[in-house]
Amino acid sequence: MGHENAPAGTGSSQRLAASQFATSLMATGTQATVRTDLTEMRVSLPMMRPSDTLVMISLAGTTPDFVDIPRAA
């Protein structure tokens, strides 16, 4: 199985940007999954492989969950 790209965002603007980014990736034949729920993001982390890519979209960049989740990955 190949690698997965996982754009993530929780606000409406972030969700839209993540969805558009995922659509662009899929147009190139790259698998992409958008996660918009923080619990779903945390549950998905252990399933990620070293070849997977996690892209988190934040307007502020200081949301505590968005700071902690990449550290756990």
N, C-alpha and C positions, 0 to 999 in steps of 0.2 A: 504494500500500500504506500502511496506517496505521502508527501507532507501536506499539512493543512495550514491555511492562513486564517487567523481568527481576529478580524477587526471587532473592537468592542467599544460601546459608548452607552451611557445611561440617560442623558438628557435628549430632548427632541432634536436639537441641532446635531448632537453627536451621533444619535442613531441614524439620522439621514446621511451624514458624512460616511459613517461606517457601512451603511447599505450601498451607497454609491461606489465606495472603494471596493467592496466585495463584488459588485456587479462588474466593475472594470477588471478585476482579477479573473472572474469567471469567463469574461469575454476573451481572455487570453488562454483559456483552458486550464486555469489554476483553480483548484478547489478552495472555496472560502466559506466560512460559517460566521455569521454575526451573532454575538452574545450581547444582550441588552439588560440582563438581570445579574446583579452582583453575586447572588447565590449560585446561579448557573455557571458564572465565571469561575468561582472557587471550586465547584464540583468538577469542572472540566480540566483544571490545571494538572491533576495527577495523570490524566489521560494523554497529555501532550507529550510528543516525542522531541528529541533534540533537533530534528529537522523541521519542526513546526515553527510558525512565526506568530507571535502575539502582537497585535497593533492596538494600542489603547488610545482613544480620542477623548481629550478633556479640554474644555475651554479655559479653566483655571489652572490646571496642572497640579493642584494642591489637594484635591479630594482625597481624604485619608485612605479610602478603599483603593483608589487608583495608584496610590503610592505603595501600599502594602501588597497588592496582588502581584505585580511584577517581581517583587522580592521573593515571593513564594514560588514563582515559576523558576 
